[in-house]
């Protein structure tokens, strides 16, 4: 058995945050019914065509789900929704603020008839009616939340801020939604009661920004934008080698600094240089120290420097590209790749991280738009003639 076998999740979702949450619930065995707009579906389906004709974001966040097309604003569509809610353990939605409530899908509206239901609302700025805040109704996309949370202020180079290369704000919100739903299911097992979960992208990212927040406590200067280097530890980041390749390395303490000078740079006397006698001083003198390190690395290839770093037990890594990650020897050795189905044929997929060996994750196909509509409606009690009528009316 998987941990969430027998759990049904009804998802009114689009883009990344909510689909990322519910896909992980599906990984653990939950049945996820994804409600999509007839004709077009989740707009993330059209982001690109890079995954053999399918959208890369959609393939990533929507495997193992069932797709139901439904016009949720149509009266008959709302009737369908209420039937599905009655069968669900969890409702997840990231519609515009207030939209779920207008559809009668707020926790307050549903709890009297469905006291065991867990309702998870994901939004940009929080959608608690008791504490709406001035930003509640603002549109919120990943990049905008990266900006509002201060992430961009500490990410990039001294001359220009830079966004994260992946949807970090969506991922943060999706992870908190996922973990809190698991906690709510545990609590329901003890009390028999469901609850409402209010997940804000801004609050999720603000939590992840606590290091720079505390670093600037009481008006202290913020950590500088330092590209791929660490803002407050040095040396920690990328360094070029003589073959034109880059090695990433990181030192954490004074013992490692001494070993680095002796075993890697071959300059044991440098460890006693007063300019570099502590991490704080090395950060302040990073330009001078970087020049010395680059000069010491210049006669060697990145592989040779990596061997020296490994021998000295100094943390290091390759600056890998996407093709490199597809072929990463550690992922291959740990057998982390499998295949999932799709309308484009088999696609490679990473197994979920961290699951115990006793749990076999659910790795089903990425659903075609509306692929499960008739089966879901039939299970909800609709006869074939009823389903045909709903289709004729444009409800599904």
N, C-alpha and C positions, 0 to 999 in steps of 0.2 A: 504494500500500500504506500501511496504518497501521502504526505501530511495533510494536504487539502483535498484529497479525494472526497467527493460528496458535497463539496462546497460550491454553490452557484453564485457567480458574480455577474451582475447586470451592469454594463458599461456604456454610458453615454459620453463618448470620448472622441477627441481629435488631437492632432499634432503629436506631442511627445510625452508630456508629464504624466497624464493619466494612462495612456497606452503602455508606457514603460512600467508603471506600477502594476497594471493588470496582467501584463505578460509574465511578470515574475510570479504572480499568484497562479497563473496557468502552469508555469514551470513546476510548481509544487503540487499540481494535480487539480487545481480548481477548474471548473467549467466556466469559461468566460464568454458571455453572449454580448457581442459588440453591436450596438445599434448604430446604423449608418444611414445617411440621407439617401433616399432612392435616386438612382441615376449617377450620382457623383461620389457618394460615400465620404469617408474621412478625407479631408483635403490633403492630408499627408500622402495619400496615394499618388498625388500628382506632383510631388516636390521635384522628382527627377526620374530618370529611367536607367540608372546606372547599374542596378542589380539585375542584369540580363532582361531588361525591359520593365522591371518593377522599381519602385522608389526605395532607395537605400534606407531612409528613416522608417518607412512602413514595414519593410522586411524585418528590420531589427526589433521593432516593438510590438509586432502583432502575430507572431506565430502561435499556434495551438489555440486559436480563438474560433468562435463561430460567428459568422457575419449575418446579421438580420437587417434588411433594409426596411425603414419605417419612417413615415412622415409623422413626427412626434407632435406636430401642431394640429394635425387633423383629429377631429373628435374620435373617429374610429381608431386612429393610431394611439390616442391616449388610453382608450379602452384596452388595447393590446398591452401597452406599458403596464397598466395596473394588474393585468393577469400575470405578467412576467415578474413584477415586484413581489407578488404573493408567493412565488416559487423561489425567490432569491434570498441568499444569506447576506450579500453585500451589494450595495449600489455605489458605483463610483462615477463621478461626473466632473468634467471640467468645461462645461458650457459657460457662456458669458455670465457674469454675476447677476443673480436674480432669475435667470432663465429657468433653472430647475424648479424653483419655487412657483413660477408662473405655470409650469406644467403639472403642479400638484405633487412634485417629487422632493419637496423639502423633508427633512427628518421630522419636523414638527407635524407636517401633514400626514406622514406615513406611520409614525410610531404608534398611535393609538390602535390601529388595525394590525400593525406588524411590529410588536414590541421587541422581537429578536433581531430585527433588521439593523445592520450597520450601514450608515450612509457616510460616504467620504466625499467631501466637496473640495476640489482643487481649484485654486484661482491665483491670480497674480499677486493680489494684495490682501487677501482674506475677505471672507464673506459672512462674517458673524453679524446678524442683524442688531445685536446688542452693542457691538463695537465696530461700526462700519468703517470708520476712518475716512479721511478726505480722498483717498486714492481708490476706494473700493471699486468704482465703476470704470477706472482707466483700463484701456487695453494693455495687455502684458504679454510680450514675447520674450524669448530667452535673452536676446541681446539687451533689451530694455531693462530687464531685471539685473543682468550683469552690471549695467550702468547704475541703476538705482541703489544696488547693494554695496557700491564702492569697489567692486571687483576690478573694474577697468582702471580705477585710479592707482592700483598697485601692480597692474599687469601690463607688460610691454617694455619699451625702451625709454630712456630718459626723454627722448624727443617725441614719442608717440605712444598712446595707449593701444592695447591690443585685446581683442576678445578671445575667449577660450575657443580652441578649435573644435570642440564638441559642445553639445547643448547642456552646459553644466548647470544652469538654473533649472531647466526642466528635469534633469537627472536628480538634482537635489530634492526637488519637490516630490518626484516620483518615488524616491527612496524613502522619504519620510512617510508618504502615504502608504507604501507597501509595509513598512515595519510597524506602523501604528495600526493598520488593519489586522496584522498578525496578533498584535497585543490585544486588540478589541475582541478577536475571536477567542483568545485565551480567557479574557475576562467574561465573555458571554458564557463560556463553558462553566464558569463558577457561579454566575448570577442568573443566567437565562435572559439577560437584558442586552439589547443592542445599544448603540450610541451614535452620536454624530461626530465626525472627524473633520476639522476645518484646517486644510493645509494651504499655506501661502507660499508662493515661490519666493517672495521677498524675504519672508521670515526664515525660510530654509537656507537661502544664500547668506543672510545675515549671520546665522549660526556658523556657517562655514567660514565666515570672515572674522571670527573672534580673535585670531592671532593678530592681524593688523589693527583690529579695534583696540585690544589691550595695549598694543605697542604704541598707540597714539593717545593713551589715557592721559587726562588732564592737559590736553593741548600739546603733547609732545609731537615732534615732526613725524610724518608717516614714513613707512619703509619706501625707499626709492624704487622706481621701475628699473629693473636691471636685466631685461631680456630673459634669457634662459638661465642666468645665474641667480643664486640665492640672494635675496635682498639684505639679509642680516647675518649670514655665515659666509666665511671665505677662507680658503678657496672651496667653492661649491658651485659647479656649473660646467659649461663646455669650454674645452681648450683644443686649439688646432695642433695637429702633429705634422711631421715632415712630409707625409704622403698625401697631404691635402684633406685627410679625414679628421673627424672630431671625436674626442673622447670626453665623456662626462664623468666627473668625479666629485666626491663630497667628503669633507673632513668634519668630524663632530667634536673633537676635543684636543687638548694639548698633547696628549700621548701620540695621537695620530699625526699631528703636525710634525712632531720630531721624527717619527718614522718616515713620513712623506719626504722630508728634507734629506734624510740619510739614504733610504733605500730606493726612492723613486727619482728624486732630483740629483742624487749623488753629491749633495752639498750639505753635509751635516752641520757645518758652521752657521748656516742660514737660520737654523732653529734658535740660535741665540741672538739674532739680530733684533735690536731693541725696537725697530719699526714694526716688527711682526710678533711681538712677545705675547699677544693675546688675540682672541678672535675679534674683539672690538677694534684693536689697532690694525689688524689685518683687513678688516672691512674698510677702515678709513684710508688705508694705503693700498687699496685693491689694484689701482692702476700700476703702481710700481711693482707689486708682487706678481701681477698677471704677466708683465713684461719678462720677469725672470723665469716664470714657469714656461711661457711660450718659447723662450730662448733655449731652455733645457730640453724641451720636447722636440725641437726642430730636427735634430739628427735622427729621430726614430719614427717608425710607423705607428699608427694608432694601435695595431695589434701588439707591438713590442711594449708600448706604454701600458696597455691593458695587462700584459703579463707581469710587468713590474708592479703595478698596482695590486694585482691579485696576490703576488708573492708577499707584498707588504701588508696584505689584508686591509687595503684601502678600498672603500666602496667605489665602484665604477660601472659604467654602462656604455653601450653603443648608442649613437644617435640614429635610431632606425627609422626607415621610411615605411609607408604602408605595405609595399611588396615585401619588405623585410619581416614585418609582423605576420603577414600571411604564412611565411616560411620560418617563423621563429622556432629554433630547435627545442626550446624548453616547452612550448605549447605542444609541439609534435611528440616529444618524449613522454609527456604526461597525458597524451591521447585526449586533448581537449577539443578536438574538432569532430563534428559529426555532420550529418546532412538532414535537411528538412525539405518537405515538399512545397511546391508552389505551382501556380499556373505557368511559370516559366521553366518548370522542371526542377530537379533537385538543386538545392543551394547549400553551400557550406554554412555551418553555424557553430558558434562556440557553445559548449556545454555551460550551464550556469556555474558560476564560481561558488565554492564553499560547501556544496551539498555533501552529506555523508555518503559513503559508498553504498549503504543499504537502501538509499532512495534513488530510484531511477527517474530522472526528470522527464516531464512530458515535453516532447519535441515534435509536435505535430505541424502540419502544413500552415503556411500563410494563407488565410482564406481569400478566395475571390469575393468580390462585392456581392452580397446577398446570397452566397452559396448555401446558407443553412436556413433561409427564410421559411420555406415551406415546412421543413422538418420541425423547426421551433414552434411555428404556429399550430401545426397539427398536435404537437405535444401539449400546447396550451389549451387544446380543446376545440380548435377550429376545424370544421369539415372542409373537404376539398372544394365544395361549392362556395363556402365562406371565403376561403383563401383566394379563389378565382375572382370573387367580387371585390375583395380588398385590392387585388392587383389591378383590376379594371378601373377602380376609383383612384388609383395612384397613391394608395395608402402605403403599399409595400413595393 
